[in-house]
Amino acid sequence: MNRLSDCILVVEDEFLIADLFAHEIEAMGRKVCGIADTAQKAIALAREHRPAVVLMDVRLKGIEDGVDASIAIHSAVGSKIVFVTGSREPANLRRIELDHAAAVLFKPLRGYQLQAAIEAAMPASGTAAV
């Protein structure tokens, strides 16, 4: 049986925001297993590390976006996805709803919002069977 790692993958195309998220996650006592700025990098890192949770920006560098990446990651790995977006466009929100979103956070967000979403998405035991 494949298990998910007790870590979080950060997918964000803006370096400073990705770095901030990584520091906040580590301050929560959680492990960050990688940072990706494109859908393809995110999918590769998710397959490699099998994170329990992926913190996923909707807009990424490249042709594919965070929704494309999250669908592939959820299908291949089974990670829970916490979306982070600055957009409240109905079309984007409908696409997010098609995926298995554990939460949707809107930028700018506060640390307590990030922590609450991650804690709710993390399996109680720290790992989960796929």
Protein Blocks (a to p, Z undefined) as FASTA:
>chain_A
ZZdddbdddddfbfklmmmmmmmmmmnopacfbdcfbfklmmmmmmmnopabdcddfbdg
djbdfklmmmmmmmmnopacddddfbfcfklmmmmmmmccfbdcdddddfklmmmmmmmm
pcfkopacZZ
